[in-house]
């Protein structure tokens, strides 16, 4: 019983600081559709996003969170979110 609570806590929790293990990260087969324009530096940042019960990509038994890699673009005076890259990781947020 204690193990099921622990597993549920990992699936629903958010706020971890470790990067995901390679087997926990799913990659899109196609190249990312987001890119920074010329003159901008690409800055990949993980974001913790909510996920409804049984929704892809993680299909949790209840509502939870998952990590989505976003590409941010930075210039000398500008910093903006170009969007999700298609890379995600199920489990605790980091």
N, CA and C atoms as a LAMMPS dump frame, in Angstrom:
ITEM: TIMESTEP
0
ITEM: NUMBER OF ATOMS
282
ITEM: BOX BOUNDS ff ff ff
-5.0000000000000000e+02 5.0000000000000000e+02
-5.0000000000000000e+02 5.0000000000000000e+02
-5.0000000000000000e+02 5.0000000000000000e+02
ITEM: ATOMS id mol type element x y z
1 1 1 N 0.828 -1.187 0
2 1 2 C 0 0 0
3 1 3 C 0.87 1.247 0
4 2 1 N 1.93 1.253 0.807
5 2 2 C 2.818 2.401 0.857
6 2 3 C 3.495 2.653 -0.478
7 3 1 N 3.792 1.584 -1.207
8 3 2 C 4.433 1.727 -2.505
9 3 3 C 3.495 2.396 -3.501
10 4 1 N 2.204 2.043 -3.461
11 4 2 C 1.264 2.666 -4.398
12 4 3 C 1.127 4.154 -4.119
13 5 1 N 1.156 4.568 -2.837
14 5 2 C 1.108 5.99 -2.523
15 5 3 C 2.365 6.696 -3.023
16 6 1 N 3.506 6.026 -2.874
17 6 2 C 4.767 6.589 -3.343
18 6 3 C 4.74 6.749 -4.854
19 7 1 N 4.278 5.734 -5.567
20 7 2 C 4.201 5.809 -7.033
21 7 3 C 3.24 6.907 -7.462
22 8 1 N 2.103 7.015 -6.778
23 8 2 C 1.145 8.066 -7.099
24 8 3 C 1.773 9.432 -6.853
25 9 1 N 2.518 9.57 -5.788
26 9 2 C 3.182 10.838 -5.489
27 9 3 C 4.162 11.227 -6.575
28 10 1 N 4.907 10.26 -7.092
29 10 2 C 5.84 10.556 -8.18
30 10 3 C 5.104 10.946 -9.44
31 11 1 N 3.993 10.298 -9.709
32 11 2 C 3.262 10.573 -10.944
33 11 3 C 2.55 11.923 -10.884
34 12 1 N 2.106 12.328 -9.713
35 12 2 C 1.337 13.563 -9.606
36 12 3 C 2.165 14.742 -9.124
37 13 1 N 3.38 14.478 -8.64
38 13 2 C 4.184 15.535 -8.06
39 13 3 C 4.774 16.464 -9.098
40 14 1 N 5.274 17.582 -8.601
41 14 2 C 5.923 18.548 -9.481
42 14 3 C 6.956 19.286 -8.661
43 15 1 N 8.078 19.594 -9.271
44 15 2 C 9.057 20.402 -8.572
45 15 3 C 10.39 19.727 -8.361
46 16 1 N 10.621 18.57 -8.947
47 16 2 C 11.908 17.919 -8.819
48 16 3 C 12.987 18.72 -9.517
49 17 1 N 14.243 18.432 -9.213
50 17 2 C 15.334 19.192 -9.811
51 17 3 C 16.22 18.353 -10.717
52 18 1 N 16.003 17.052 -10.777
53 18 2 C 16.849 16.208 -11.606
54 18 3 C 16.341 16.16 -13.037
55 19 1 N 17.264 16.069 -13.958
56 19 2 C 16.896 15.869 -15.361
57 19 3 C 16.417 14.435 -15.53
58 20 1 N 15.579 14.167 -16.51
59 20 2 C 15.051 12.822 -16.686
60 20 3 C 16.117 11.859 -17.181
61 21 1 N 15.946 10.572 -16.848
62 21 2 C 16.812 9.54 -17.408
63 21 3 C 16.453 9.368 -18.871
64 22 1 N 17.368 8.865 -19.653
65 22 2 C 17.17 8.743 -21.1
66 22 3 C 15.927 7.939 -21.441
67 23 1 N 15.638 6.887 -20.673
68 23 2 C 14.479 6.063 -20.998
69 23 3 C 13.156 6.734 -20.646
70 24 1 N 13.188 7.826 -19.869
71 24 2 C 11.965 8.533 -19.51
72 24 3 C 11.605 9.626 -20.498
73 25 1 N 12.516 9.987 -21.362
74 25 2 C 12.281 11.075 -22.303
75 25 3 C 11.863 10.501 -23.645
76 26 1 N 10.775 11.015 -24.169
77 26 2 C 10.302 10.577 -25.486
78 26 3 C 10.644 11.654 -26.501
79 27 1 N 11.107 11.245 -27.654
80 27 2 C 11.485 12.199 -28.683
81 27 3 C 10.585 12.055 -29.889
82 28 1 N 10.233 13.167 -30.486
83 28 2 C 9.503 13.166 -31.744
84 28 3 C 10.431 12.622 -32.818
85 29 1 N 9.893 11.936 -33.8
86 29 2 C 10.689 11.398 -34.886
87 29 3 C 11.08 12.482 -35.889
88 30 1 N 10.251 13.502 -36.002
89 30 2 C 10.521 14.566 -36.955
90 30 3 C 11.307 15.686 -36.285
91 31 1 N 11.921 16.498 -37.095
92 31 2 C 12.669 17.632 -36.592
93 31 3 C 11.713 18.649 -35.966
94 32 1 N 12.166 19.347 -34.958
95 32 2 C 11.351 20.347 -34.286
96 32 3 C 10.878 21.411 -35.269
97 33 1 N 9.638 21.852 -35.1
98 33 2 C 9.08 22.874 -35.972
99 33 3 C 9.401 24.283 -35.488
100 34 1 N 9.97 24.401 -34.302
101 34 2 C 10.31 25.722 -33.78
102 34 3 C 11.796 25.991 -33.979
103 35 1 N 12.123 27.223 -34.285
104 35 2 C 13.509 27.636 -34.462
105 35 3 C 13.604 29.129 -34.175
106 36 1 N 14.783 29.558 -33.81
107 36 2 C 15.008 30.975 -33.566
108 36 3 C 15.483 31.637 -34.853
109 37 1 N 15.086 32.899 -35.045
110 37 2 C 15.542 33.617 -36.235
111 37 3 C 17.035 33.932 -36.149
112 38 1 N 17.593 34.28 -37.263
113 38 2 C 18.998 34.662 -37.334
114 38 3 C 19.268 35.805 -36.358
115 39 1 N 20.389 35.712 -35.657
116 39 2 C 20.746 36.745 -34.696
117 39 3 C 20.284 36.457 -33.281
118 40 1 N 19.489 35.399 -33.1
119 40 2 C 19.006 35.016 -31.777
120 40 3 C 19.727 33.746 -31.324
121 41 1 N 19.901 33.62 -30.027
122 41 2 C 20.477 32.423 -29.429
123 41 3 C 19.357 31.517 -28.969
124 42 1 N 19.448 30.218 -29.265
125 42 2 C 18.458 29.234 -28.824
126 42 3 C 18.727 28.854 -27.376
127 43 1 N 17.672 28.898 -26.55
128 43 2 C 17.775 28.55 -25.132
129 43 3 C 16.683 27.525 -24.821
130 44 1 N 17.03 26.225 -24.746
131 44 2 C 16.015 25.224 -24.411
132 44 3 C 15.748 25.223 -22.898
133 45 1 N 14.469 25.285 -22.519
134 45 2 C 14.08 25.271 -21.108
135 45 3 C 12.905 24.328 -20.907
136 46 1 N 12.974 23.51 -19.848
137 46 2 C 11.87 22.613 -19.511
138 46 3 C 10.775 23.392 -18.807
139 47 1 N 9.521 23.103 -19.132
140 47 2 C 8.366 23.691 -18.45
141 47 3 C 7.492 22.572 -17.909
142 48 1 N 6.932 22.804 -16.725
143 48 2 C 6.024 21.854 -16.087
144 48 3 C 4.604 22.214 -16.509
145 49 1 N 3.929 21.284 -17.169
146 49 2 C 2.586 21.571 -17.672
147 49 3 C 1.583 20.561 -17.126
148 50 1 N 0.341 21.006 -16.852
149 50 2 C -0.688 20.096 -16.342
150 50 3 C -1.146 19.127 -17.425
151 51 1 N -1.63 17.983 -16.971
152 51 2 C -2.096 16.953 -17.883
153 51 3 C -3.347 16.309 -17.295
154 52 1 N -4.398 16.223 -18.087
155 52 2 C -5.652 15.606 -17.637
156 52 3 C -5.477 14.088 -17.481
157 53 1 N -6.347 13.488 -16.706
158 53 2 C -6.314 12.037 -16.511
159 53 3 C -6.448 11.316 -17.844
160 54 1 N -5.636 10.3 -18.025
161 54 2 C -5.644 9.413 -19.193
162 54 3 C -5.279 10.105 -20.504
163 55 1 N -4.767 11.334 -20.454
164 55 2 C -4.405 12.069 -21.67
165 55 3 C -2.985 11.709 -22.105
166 56 1 N -2.753 11.686 -23.413
167 56 2 C -1.395 11.447 -23.888
168 56 3 C -0.523 12.662 -23.574
169 57 1 N 0.747 12.584 -23.427
170 57 2 C 1.55 11.421 -23.747
171 57 3 C 1.759 10.471 -22.575
172 58 1 N 1.405 10.873 -21.35
173 58 2 C 1.746 10.078 -20.17
174 58 3 C 0.646 9.119 -19.727
175 59 1 N -0.595 9.441 -20.004
176 59 2 C -1.757 8.609 -19.669
177 59 3 C -1.799 8.211 -18.193
178 60 1 N -1.654 9.221 -17.308
179 60 2 C -1.747 8.985 -15.87
180 60 3 C -3.162 8.537 -15.518
181 61 1 N -3.293 7.795 -14.417
182 61 2 C -4.596 7.363 -13.945
183 61 3 C -5.442 8.511 -13.422
184 62 1 N -4.821 9.592 -13.047
185 62 2 C -5.502 10.795 -12.578
186 62 3 C -4.788 12 -13.151
187 63 1 N -5.26 13.193 -12.839
188 63 2 C -4.58 14.377 -13.376
189 63 3 C -3.157 14.472 -12.833
190 64 1 N -2.275 15.059 -13.594
191 64 2 C -0.88 15.178 -13.164
192 64 3 C -0.16 16.238 -13.963
193 65 1 N 1.15 16.141 -13.974
194 65 2 C 1.998 17.091 -14.68
195 65 3 C 3.036 16.335 -15.489
196 66 1 N 3.576 16.992 -16.495
197 66 2 C 4.691 16.433 -17.243
198 66 3 C 5.586 17.564 -17.731
199 67 1 N 6.777 17.215 -18.169
200 67 2 C 7.765 18.197 -18.597
201 67 3 C 7.746 18.328 -20.113
202 68 1 N 7.725 19.551 -20.587
203 68 2 C 7.749 19.834 -22.016
204 68 3 C 8.932 20.755 -22.292
205 69 1 N 9.772 20.377 -23.248
206 69 2 C 10.923 21.202 -23.596
207 69 3 C 10.489 22.295 -24.569
208 70 1 N 10.65 23.549 -24.14
209 70 2 C 10.323 24.707 -24.978
210 70 3 C 11.617 25.328 -25.477
211 71 1 N 11.542 25.946 -26.638
212 71 2 C 12.683 26.677 -27.169
213 71 3 C 12.428 28.168 -26.993
214 72 1 N 13.31 28.816 -26.249
215 72 2 C 13.26 30.264 -26.085
216 72 3 C 14.333 30.886 -26.973
217 73 1 N 14.051 32.056 -27.491
218 73 2 C 14.989 32.768 -28.354
219 73 3 C 15.416 34.047 -27.642
220 74 1 N 16.734 34.295 -27.643
221 74 2 C 17.266 35.44 -26.916
222 74 3 C 18.186 36.252 -27.821
223 75 1 N 17.981 37.552 -27.781
224 75 2 C 18.915 38.493 -28.415
225 75 3 C 19.359 39.453 -27.322
226 76 1 N 20.043 40.508 -27.692
227 76 2 C 20.519 41.464 -26.691
228 76 3 C 19.418 42.074 -25.853
229 77 1 N 18.242 42.302 -26.434
230 77 2 C 17.159 42.981 -25.712
231 77 3 C 15.855 42.191 -25.697
232 78 1 N 15.801 41.056 -26.351
233 78 2 C 14.553 40.316 -26.511
234 78 3 C 14.708 38.885 -26.027
235 79 1 N 13.665 38.342 -25.406
236 79 2 C 13.642 36.955 -24.941
237 79 3 C 12.21 36.47 -25.054
238 80 1 N 11.956 35.461 -25.876
239 80 2 C 10.578 34.989 -26.041
240 80 3 C 10.529 33.477 -26.248
241 81 1 N 9.366 32.912 -25.962
242 81 2 C 9.114 31.48 -26.11
243 81 3 C 8.689 31.207 -27.549
244 82 1 N 9.507 30.461 -28.287
245 82 2 C 9.175 30.102 -29.668
246 82 3 C 8.206 28.923 -29.709
247 83 1 N 8.066 28.204 -28.586
248 83 2 C 7.109 27.107 -28.509
249 83 3 C 7.738 25.792 -28.102
250 84 1 N 6.9 24.764 -27.935
251 84 2 C 7.394 23.447 -27.551
252 84 3 C 8.155 22.784 -28.7
253 85 1 N 9.173 22.018 -28.337
254 85 2 C 10.019 21.362 -29.335
255 85 3 C 9.497 19.987 -29.743
256 86 1 N 8.558 19.437 -28.977
257 86 2 C 8.08 18.087 -29.239
258 86 3 C 8.744 17.056 -28.341
259 87 1 N 9.698 17.482 -27.505
260 87 2 C 10.357 16.594 -26.554
261 87 3 C 9.655 16.732 -25.209
262 88 1 N 9.355 15.622 -24.567
263 88 2 C 8.686 15.652 -23.277
264 88 3 C 9.204 14.549 -22.389
265 89 1 N 8.933 14.663 -21.091
266 89 2 C 9.297 13.642 -20.113
267 89 3 C 8.168 13.512 -19.113
268 90 1 N 7.689 12.297 -18.919
269 90 2 C 6.646 12.034 -17.937
270 90 3 C 7.284 11.903 -16.558
271 91 1 N 6.523 12.227 -15.529
272 91 2 C 7.017 12.082 -14.166
273 91 3 C 7.137 13.419 -13.47
274 92 1 N 7.938 13.43 -12.393
275 92 2 C 8.12 14.65 -11.618
276 92 3 C 8.622 15.792 -12.484
277 93 1 N 8.169 16.979 -12.187
278 93 2 C 8.666 18.148 -12.898
279 93 3 C 10.042 18.518 -12.355
280 94 1 N 10.848 19.109 -13.208
281 94 2 C 12.202 19.517 -12.819
282 94 3 C 12.515 20.866 -13.399
